[in-house]
Amino acid sequence: MAHSLHYQIGESIRTIEAEVGKLHDLAATLKNSGNNELAWAISQQAQKLIEAAVGLRMAMAG
């Protein structure tokens, strides 16, 4: 059971990291098109997702 839980958490972390990459790409595209406010907002939300992923990794390690 614990192994399965670790696997599921690991998969969730990898999914979050992949989506954060997409959000960063979107933010860069928006910034290049002059929509700095929306790019900034997306970057901030991506940062929150990164923090969540780090928290999950810490919980798995501890």
Secondary structure, DSSP 8 states (H G I E B T S, - for coil): -HHHHHHHHHHHHHHHHHHHHHHHHHHHHHHHTT-HHHHHHHHHHHHHHHHHHHHHHHHHH-
